[in-house]
Each structure stands twice: as structure tokens, then as C-alpha cells.
Amino acid sequence: MPRNDQDQIGADGLDRGDFTFWDVAQPEEAVKAALDLYGPNAVTAAAHCALTARFDGRDRDYRFWSEVFTKLNDGKTPGTQLAS
């Protein structure tokens, strides 16, 4: 496919690494998506994402998914919820 120079419009800011997905991602939207996709396992899915990001050294991802986890966990700190 031939190159279209218009594909590059506004891309100069992206090349610097200043703008990432996490600049526009909203934890509240991720909470809704996780609940829709994983149902009652949404908290576990968010925890998995947070831990994977942490072990991969992706600090911004870790903070994002930790916030999603906290919102799904009713704002309770991990380990403070009693088993039913």
C-alpha cells in the first residue's frame, strides 16, 4: 500500500514519548469494562493485571490497575476484606 503523508499529521508529539494511553485512560471506564467482561471475577482480573505490570516493571500500568482493583474492591485495602 502506498504511503499517505496525511497519516503523519500530529504524530510528532507521539514520537517523543510524552503522550501514552495512560494519559487518557480512565480507571472508572476500566472498572465498567472489567465488570462487563469478567463479572464476579473482575477484582481478580484487575489484581492480575496490576501484579503482571508490577513484575514487568511497568509502573504507570501498575498504578492504573491498582486503582481499578481498589475501586472494584469497594475502596478497601487488599487483605482487609473478610471472606464471606
N, C-alpha and C positions, 0 to 999 in steps of 0.2 A: 504494500500500500504506500503511495507517495506521501511524503511528509507534508503536513499542513502547518505553516508558520503560525497560524492562529492558535494552534494547540499550546503554544508557549506563552500566551498572554497572561500576565500576572503570575507566572511561575517563578519569577526571580526571587521573591520572598521565600518560597518553599525551598530553594536550593541552599539557603543559609542555615536551615535547621531551626529557625526561630519559631516556626508555626508547626504544631503537631495536632494529631487527632485529639489528644487530651486537652487541648486548649478550647475545644468546642464540645467535648463530651460532657454530658450531664448525668451524674450518678442517679438522679431520680428517674431518668429515662431508662437507664440500665436496670434499675430495680423492677420497673414495669416489664421490661423485656425478659428479665430472668424469671419473674413470676409466670409470665405467659408461656415461656419455653420449658421451664423446669418444675413449675408448680410447687409442691411442698419441698422439693429438693433445691430450691433456689438459693437458700442460705449456704448449703454445701457447695453448690456450683460457684458462688461468689468467693467462698473461702478458698476453693481450689485455685481459682484464677489469681487471687491475691498471693497465695503461697507460691504458685508457679512463677509469678512475676518477681517475687522476693528472691527466690533461689536463682533466678536468671539474672539478677542484678538490675532489673527494670524498676527503678524507684518510683517514677511517676505512675506506672501501671499499678504498682503495689499500693500506692496511696489511693488511687481511684477505686480499685477493687476492695480495699479495706473499708472505704467509705460506703460502698454498695453493701458490703457484708453487714456493716453496723446498722444501716438503715433497714435491711431485711431482718436483722436480729432485734428489732424494736429498740435500737439505740443502746442495747446492753453490751457491756464489755465482754469479750469472749471469756468463757469459763464461769460467768456469774449466773447463767440461766440454769435453773434446776431441771432435771429430767422429769417428765410427767409420768 
